[in-house]
Amino acid sequence: MNGLGTELLLDLIRLVFDIFIFLVMLRLILQITRSDFYNPLSQAIVKITNPPLLPLRRIIPGLWGIDLASIVLMVALKVIEYSLIVFLAGKQAPLAGLFILAAAELARLAIYISLGAIFIGIIVSWINPQAAYQNPAAALARSISEPLLRPARRLLPPISGFDFSPIVVIFLLMAALKIINRII
């Protein structure tokens, strides 16, 4: 297969893998932040990600409250995704390199999810502050961003009703992204 067919197949592979990996990462972050699992969005994420995770959990136990099965699943899926892409491109890549790339991409994804949650929280607080507690998506975004913002609020408390802690956290997350981008 050459040309357009290969490109479309590569795009489809990336799309399917990336959506599922996003959901598994979101589930892991929701577990780490101890978010409300009765939230309708949390329930949907759990139902979608349970089929591959439940069998893995029998083999791979959690450690210190971190779901290692989710991490193993995401790394494995990323390595499979990259392997398929490299194979369809007619090239070869060292397996160790694929693992390093997968780890870096997953770290980036976690940072992007955190940034997204912070931005959603900022926008919701401007438009309708009560929605952060009433809207399921806003509530999840708040539960993801709060553990990141809390330490920054201790260093930089709100001034005249303005919370500058998101600026500090966004700066640190962007710095982490730059470091990851330099590594890979």
Phi, psi and omega in degrees: 000130180232163170068229188298319180300317179294317179299316180295320178295318177298317178297319179295317178300311180301314182300309183297311180296314185294323178295314181292319178297321177302315181294320178294318178296318178299317178299316179299315180296320178296324177291316181297320181275001180054048180287166181291112180275001172269354175299136182302323178291321176298317180298319179296317180297318179297315181297321181288322186268349181299317186308313178276336185281322183300314177296324179294325181294335177291331182266319186247108180283164175284165180219121179054039178080005179255130181281094182294332179298322178296318181294315179298317179298315181296316179297315180299316180296320179295317179295319177296316178302309181295323179297316178297318180296315180295318180297314180293335177279354179075029181237180177231150177218143178292141182299321179299320178296323178294322178294318179296315178298319179298315180298317180295318179296322179291323176297318178298318180299317178298320179293316180297321177296318178297315178299316179300318179296319179295315180296320177299316178299318179297312182296315180297321180294333177282318187279305183209092184303330180290338181295337179299338180254340186261323183275129182301318180292317180293323179295319178293319178299319179295319181291334177282319186278331184303314179298334177280323184280331184304311178297325179292327178291330176292322179284323184228084182294159179304139181245119180051040178084358179258129180261111181265000182300325177300327179297317180297313183293318178299318178300315181294320178294321177294323176296319177298320177299317179297320179296315179298317180297327178290325182292318183261000000 
